[in-house]
């Protein structure tokens, strides 16, 4: 059974906890960041409100990521790109607005858990776009020999683009591959993740926007081998 930790300082925590339990999750709800970090070792996924009474939610998110790879879905009270970018850069795997519906929250929880589950299929290939190296087995990204810390979604997005560097990948295709949905309304999250990836890679040249179509990888050299 999946253990979910809900960290939220509002009346809506009861609704979130109740909804997760209906879906078969074991749930613990707390209202403070310090308590969340104490209970973190028992959590398989964390739903984290970015506005907490005792700690900055982004600091809590960074602490969770520093402690390990427990997936985090952050909740922002504003539908603002900056809030989503900051949450992703702090280590969240996803970021949604608190006003989104229960069904969407559950769908995002399931999607994140699917992505962080160990893969049983054949190991994906390792891709080298000098000086960028993407290891499909370890799910690590190195740039100029330096490890680049990434969330699971950021890795999946970068890998999807790097797998076919010779062509533009449409937004619809990226939504299907990375977020397992074709909902156009959700495509804005691609822009947020692209912004975060560009910041982590230190340049916008790695991911090129093709206006009206989608994105493509910006590197011109590619070497790949099964690992």
TISE-535490 format. One record per residue (C-alpha): x, y, z; residue in one letter; residue number from 0. Coordinates in nm, 2 decimals, m for minus. Layout:
<nodes>
@xx X; yy Y; zz Z; rest A; nr NUM
...
</nodes>
This chain:
<nodes>
@xx 0.00; yy 0.00; zz 0.00; rest X; nr 0
@xx 0.12; yy 0.35; zz m0.09; rest X; nr 1
@xx 0.18; yy 0.58; zz 0.20; rest X; nr 2
@xx 0.09; yy 0.94; zz 0.12; rest X; nr 3
@xx 0.19; yy 1.24; zz 0.34; rest X; nr 4
@xx m0.02; yy 1.55; zz 0.30; rest X; nr 5
@xx 0.13; yy 1.87; zz 0.43; rest X; nr 6
@xx m0.12; yy 2.15; zz 0.43; rest X; nr 7
@xx m0.23; yy 2.42; zz 0.66; rest X; nr 8
@xx m0.59; yy 2.47; zz 0.57; rest X; nr 9
@xx m0.93; yy 2.32; zz 0.59; rest X; nr 10
@xx m0.89; yy 2.15; zz 0.26; rest X; nr 11
@xx m0.64; yy 1.91; zz 0.41; rest X; nr 12
@xx m0.94; yy 1.70; zz 0.53; rest X; nr 13
@xx m1.08; yy 1.68; zz 0.18; rest X; nr 14
@xx m0.74; yy 1.58; zz 0.03; rest X; nr 15
@xx m0.68; yy 1.31; zz 0.30; rest X; nr 16
@xx m1.03; yy 1.18; zz 0.26; rest X; nr 17
@xx m1.00; yy 1.16; zz m0.12; rest X; nr 18
@xx m0.67; yy 0.98; zz m0.11; rest X; nr 19
@xx m0.81; yy 0.72; zz 0.14; rest X; nr 20
@xx m1.10; yy 0.66; zz m0.09; rest X; nr 21
@xx m0.85; yy 0.57; zz m0.36; rest X; nr 22
@xx m0.69; yy 0.31; zz m0.13; rest X; nr 23
@xx m0.39; yy 0.51; zz m0.01; rest X; nr 24
@xx m0.26; yy 0.51; zz 0.35; rest X; nr 25
@xx m0.26; yy 0.88; zz 0.44; rest X; nr 26
@xx m0.11; yy 1.09; zz 0.71; rest X; nr 27
@xx m0.20; yy 1.46; zz 0.72; rest X; nr 28
@xx 0.01; yy 1.73; zz 0.90; rest X; nr 29
@xx 0.00; yy 2.11; zz 0.90; rest X; nr 30
@xx 0.37; yy 2.19; zz 0.96; rest X; nr 31
@xx 0.69; yy 2.15; zz 0.77; rest X; nr 32
@xx 0.89; yy 2.03; zz 1.06; rest X; nr 33
@xx 0.64; yy 1.75; zz 1.13; rest X; nr 34
@xx 0.65; yy 1.66; zz 0.76; rest X; nr 35
@xx 1.02; yy 1.62; zz 0.76; rest X; nr 36
@xx 1.00; yy 1.40; zz 1.07; rest X; nr 37
@xx 0.75; yy 1.17; zz 0.90; rest X; nr 38
@xx 0.93; yy 1.17; zz 0.56; rest X; nr 39
@xx 1.10; yy 0.83; zz 0.60; rest X; nr 40
@xx 0.75; yy 0.66; zz 0.61; rest X; nr 41
@xx 0.62; yy 0.84; zz 0.30; rest X; nr 42
@xx 0.61; yy 0.71; zz m0.06; rest X; nr 43
@xx 0.48; yy 1.04; zz m0.19; rest X; nr 44
@xx 0.44; yy 1.39; zz m0.05; rest X; nr 45
@xx 0.16; yy 1.64; zz m0.13; rest X; nr 46
@xx 0.31; yy 1.97; zz m0.01; rest X; nr 47
@xx 0.14; yy 2.31; zz 0.03; rest X; nr 48
@xx 0.40; yy 2.58; zz m0.04; rest X; nr 49
@xx 0.25; yy 2.81; zz 0.23; rest X; nr 50
@xx 0.30; yy 2.66; zz 0.58; rest X; nr 51
@xx 0.29; yy 2.83; zz 0.92; rest X; nr 52
@xx 0.64; yy 2.73; zz 1.04; rest X; nr 53
@xx 0.86; yy 2.69; zz 0.74; rest X; nr 54
@xx 0.88; yy 2.81; zz 0.38; rest X; nr 55
@xx 0.73; yy 2.54; zz 0.16; rest X; nr 56
@xx 1.01; yy 2.57; zz m0.09; rest X; nr 57
@xx 1.27; yy 2.50; zz 0.19; rest X; nr 58
@xx 1.07; yy 2.20; zz 0.29; rest X; nr 59
@xx 1.07; yy 2.08; zz m0.07; rest X; nr 60
@xx 1.45; yy 2.12; zz m0.09; rest X; nr 61
@xx 1.49; yy 1.93; zz 0.24; rest X; nr 62
@xx 1.28; yy 1.65; zz 0.11; rest X; nr 63
@xx 1.48; yy 1.63; zz m0.21; rest X; nr 64
@xx 1.81; yy 1.65; zz m0.03; rest X; nr 65
@xx 1.70; yy 1.36; zz 0.19; rest X; nr 66
@xx 1.63; yy 1.13; zz m0.11; rest X; nr 67
@xx 1.41; yy 1.08; zz m0.41; rest X; nr 68
@xx 1.06; yy 1.07; zz m0.25; rest X; nr 69
@xx 0.83; yy 1.22; zz m0.51; rest X; nr 70
@xx 0.67; yy 1.56; zz m0.43; rest X; nr 71
@xx 0.36; yy 1.73; zz m0.57; rest X; nr 72
@xx 0.36; yy 2.09; zz m0.46; rest X; nr 73
@xx 0.04; yy 2.30; zz m0.43; rest X; nr 74
@xx 0.06; yy 2.67; zz m0.51; rest X; nr 75
@xx m0.22; yy 2.91; zz m0.42; rest X; nr 76
@xx m0.16; yy 3.12; zz m0.73; rest X; nr 77
@xx m0.17; yy 3.01; zz m1.09; rest X; nr 78
@xx 0.16; yy 3.18; zz m1.17; rest X; nr 79
@xx 0.45; yy 3.05; zz m1.38; rest X; nr 80
@xx 0.70; yy 3.18; zz m1.13; rest X; nr 81
@xx 0.55; yy 2.98; zz m0.85; rest X; nr 82
@xx 0.56; yy 2.66; zz m1.06; rest X; nr 83
@xx 0.92; yy 2.72; zz m1.17; rest X; nr 84
@xx 1.04; yy 2.78; zz m0.82; rest X; nr 85
@xx 0.87; yy 2.47; zz m0.70; rest X; nr 86
@xx 1.02; yy 2.26; zz m0.97; rest X; nr 87
@xx 1.37; yy 2.41; zz m0.91; rest X; nr 88
@xx 1.33; yy 2.33; zz m0.54; rest X; nr 89
@xx 1.28; yy 1.96; zz m0.64; rest X; nr 90
@xx 0.91; yy 1.91; zz m0.68; rest X; nr 91
@xx 0.80; yy 1.65; zz m0.94; rest X; nr 92
@xx 0.49; yy 1.84; zz m1.02; rest X; nr 93
@xx 0.32; yy 2.16; zz m0.91; rest X; nr 94
@xx m0.06; yy 2.23; zz m0.93; rest X; nr 95
@xx m0.29; yy 2.51; zz m0.82; rest X; nr 96
@xx m0.48; yy 2.44; zz m0.50; rest X; nr 97
@xx m0.81; yy 2.51; zz m0.67; rest X; nr 98
@xx m0.77; yy 2.22; zz m0.91; rest X; nr 99
@xx m1.03; yy 1.94; zz m0.87; rest X; nr 100
@xx m0.99; yy 1.62; zz m0.67; rest X; nr 101
@xx m0.99; yy 1.41; zz m0.99; rest X; nr 102
@xx m0.70; yy 1.60; zz m1.14; rest X; nr 103
@xx m0.50; yy 1.57; zz m0.81; rest X; nr 104
@xx m0.55; yy 1.19; zz m0.81; rest X; nr 105
@xx m0.45; yy 1.16; zz m1.17; rest X; nr 106
@xx m0.13; yy 1.36; zz m1.10; rest X; nr 107
@xx m0.05; yy 1.14; zz m0.80; rest X; nr 108
@xx m0.09; yy 0.82; zz m1.01; rest X; nr 109
@xx 0.12; yy 0.97; zz m1.29; rest X; nr 110
@xx 0.40; yy 1.07; zz m1.06; rest X; nr 111
@xx 0.40; yy 0.73; zz m0.89; rest X; nr 112
@xx 0.41; yy 0.55; zz m1.23; rest X; nr 113
@xx 0.71; yy 0.75; zz m1.33; rest X; nr 114
@xx 0.91; yy 0.70; zz m1.02; rest X; nr 115
@xx 0.84; yy 0.32; zz m1.01; rest X; nr 116
@xx 1.13; yy 0.10; zz m1.10; rest X; nr 117
@xx 1.13; yy 0.01; zz m1.47; rest X; nr 118
@xx 1.09; yy m0.36; zz m1.56; rest X; nr 119
@xx 1.13; yy m0.32; zz m1.94; rest X; nr 120
@xx 1.47; yy m0.31; zz m2.11; rest X; nr 121
@xx 1.69; yy m0.03; zz m2.00; rest X; nr 122
@xx 1.67; yy 0.27; zz m2.23; rest X; nr 123
@xx 1.98; yy 0.39; zz m2.41; rest X; nr 124
@xx 2.24; yy 0.63; zz m2.30; rest X; nr 125
@xx 2.25; yy 0.95; zz m2.51; rest X; nr 126
@xx 2.55; yy 1.17; zz m2.56; rest X; nr 127
@xx 2.51; yy 1.52; zz m2.69; rest X; nr 128
@xx 2.85; yy 1.65; zz m2.62; rest X; nr 129
@xx 2.90; yy 1.79; zz m2.36; rest X; nr 130
@xx 2.56; yy 1.67; zz m2.24; rest X; nr 131
@xx 2.53; yy 1.31; zz m2.14; rest X; nr 132
@xx 2.19; yy 1.15; zz m2.05; rest X; nr 133
@xx 2.21; yy 0.80; zz m1.88; rest X; nr 134
@xx 1.88; yy 0.62; zz m1.93; rest X; nr 135
@xx 1.95; yy 0.34; zz m1.68; rest X; nr 136
@xx 2.06; yy 0.56; zz m1.39; rest X; nr 137
@xx 1.84; yy 0.85; zz m1.50; rest X; nr 138
@xx 2.13; yy 1.09; zz m1.44; rest X; nr 139
@xx 2.23; yy 1.39; zz m1.65; rest X; nr 140
@xx 2.58; yy 1.52; zz m1.67; rest X; nr 141
@xx 2.69; yy 1.84; zz m1.83; rest X; nr 142
@xx 3.07; yy 1.90; zz m1.88; rest X; nr 143
@xx 3.12; yy 1.61; zz m1.63; rest X; nr 144
@xx 2.90; yy 1.77; zz m1.37; rest X; nr 145
@xx 2.59; yy 1.60; zz m1.24; rest X; nr 146
@xx 2.27; yy 1.81; zz m1.30; rest X; nr 147
@xx 2.00; yy 1.75; zz m1.04; rest X; nr 148
@xx 1.67; yy 1.69; zz m1.20; rest X; nr 149
@xx 1.32; yy 1.58; zz m1.11; rest X; nr 150
@xx 1.17; yy 1.28; zz m1.28; rest X; nr 151
@xx 0.95; yy 1.49; zz m1.51; rest X; nr 152
@xx 1.24; yy 1.71; zz m1.61; rest X; nr 153
@xx 1.45; yy 1.40; zz m1.70; rest X; nr 154
@xx 1.16; yy 1.24; zz m1.90; rest X; nr 155
@xx 1.11; yy 1.56; zz m2.09; rest X; nr 156
@xx 1.48; yy 1.60; zz m2.17; rest X; nr 157
@xx 1.51; yy 1.24; zz m2.26; rest X; nr 158
@xx 1.21; yy 1.26; zz m2.49; rest X; nr 159
@xx 1.37; yy 1.55; zz m2.68; rest X; nr 160
@xx 1.72; yy 1.41; zz m2.69; rest X; nr 161
@xx 1.60; yy 1.07; zz m2.82; rest X; nr 162
@xx 1.51; yy 1.23; zz m3.15; rest X; nr 163
@xx 1.74; yy 1.53; zz m3.18; rest X; nr 164
@xx 1.68; yy 1.55; zz m3.56; rest X; nr 165
@xx 1.32; yy 1.65; zz m3.53; rest X; nr 166
@xx 1.07; yy 1.88; zz m3.35; rest X; nr 167
@xx 0.86; yy 1.70; zz m3.09; rest X; nr 168
@xx 0.51; yy 1.85; zz m3.07; rest X; nr 169
@xx 0.35; yy 1.97; zz m2.75; rest X; nr 170
@xx 0.08; yy 1.70; zz m2.78; rest X; nr 171
@xx 0.34; yy 1.43; zz m2.82; rest X; nr 172
@xx 0.54; yy 1.55; zz m2.52; rest X; nr 173
@xx 0.22; yy 1.56; zz m2.31; rest X; nr 174
@xx 0.15; yy 1.20; zz m2.41; rest X; nr 175
@xx 0.50; yy 1.08; zz m2.35; rest X; nr 176
@xx 0.59; yy 1.26; zz m2.03; rest X; nr 177
@xx 0.25; yy 1.34; zz m1.86; rest X; nr 178
@xx 0.05; yy 1.06; zz m2.02; rest X; nr 179
@xx m0.23; yy 1.29; zz m2.12; rest X; nr 180
@xx m0.33; yy 1.48; zz m2.44; rest X; nr 181
@xx m0.51; yy 1.76; zz m2.26; rest X; nr 182
@xx m0.43; yy 2.08; zz m2.43; rest X; nr 183
@xx m0.51; yy 2.28; zz m2.11; rest X; nr 184
@xx m0.23; yy 2.10; zz m1.93; rest X; nr 185
@xx 0.03; yy 2.18; zz m2.20; rest X; nr 186
@xx 0.14; yy 2.50; zz m2.02; rest X; nr 187
@xx 0.32; yy 2.28; zz m1.77; rest X; nr 188
@xx 0.56; yy 2.20; zz m2.05; rest X; nr 189
@xx 0.67; yy 2.56; zz m2.07; rest X; nr 190
@xx 0.73; yy 2.56; zz m1.70; rest X; nr 191
@xx 0.95; yy 2.25; zz m1.71; rest X; nr 192
@xx 1.14; yy 2.38; zz m2.02; rest X; nr 193
@xx 1.21; yy 2.70; zz m1.83; rest X; nr 194
@xx 1.34; yy 2.50; zz m1.53; rest X; nr 195
@xx 1.55; yy 2.27; zz m1.76; rest X; nr 196
@xx 1.71; yy 2.57; zz m1.93; rest X; nr 197
@xx 1.80; yy 2.72; zz m1.60; rest X; nr 198
@xx 1.96; yy 2.40; zz m1.47; rest X; nr 199
@xx 2.15; yy 2.34; zz m1.80; rest X; nr 200
@xx 2.27; yy 2.70; zz m1.79; rest X; nr 201
@xx 2.16; yy 2.79; zz m2.14; rest X; nr 202
@xx 1.85; yy 2.82; zz m2.35; rest X; nr 203
@xx 2.03; yy 2.67; zz m2.65; rest X; nr 204
@xx 1.98; yy 2.32; zz m2.53; rest X; nr 205
@xx 1.60; yy 2.33; zz m2.58; rest X; nr 206
@xx 1.48; yy 2.53; zz m2.89; rest X; nr 207
@xx 1.12; yy 2.65; zz m2.91; rest X; nr 208
@xx 0.97; yy 2.60; zz m3.25; rest X; nr 209
@xx 0.68; yy 2.84; zz m3.24; rest X; nr 210
@xx 0.34; yy 2.69; zz m3.30; rest X; nr 211
@xx 0.48; yy 2.34; zz m3.31; rest X; nr 212
@xx 0.68; yy 2.23; zz m3.01; rest X; nr 213
@xx 1.04; yy 2.19; zz m2.90; rest X; nr 214
@xx 1.36; yy 2.03; zz m3.02; rest X; nr 215
@xx 1.69; yy 1.96; zz m2.87; rest X; nr 216
@xx 1.95; yy 2.22; zz m2.96; rest X; nr 217
@xx 2.27; yy 2.01; zz m2.96; rest X; nr 218
@xx 2.39; yy 1.90; zz m3.30; rest X; nr 219
@xx 2.61; yy 1.60; zz m3.20; rest X; nr 220
@xx 2.47; yy 1.27; zz m3.08; rest X; nr 221
@xx 2.61; yy 0.93; zz m2.99; rest X; nr 222
@xx 2.40; yy 0.66; zz m2.84; rest X; nr 223
@xx 2.46; yy 0.31; zz m2.71; rest X; nr 224
@xx 2.27; yy 0.05; zz m2.52; rest X; nr 225
@xx 2.38; yy 0.02; zz m2.16; rest X; nr 226
</nodes>
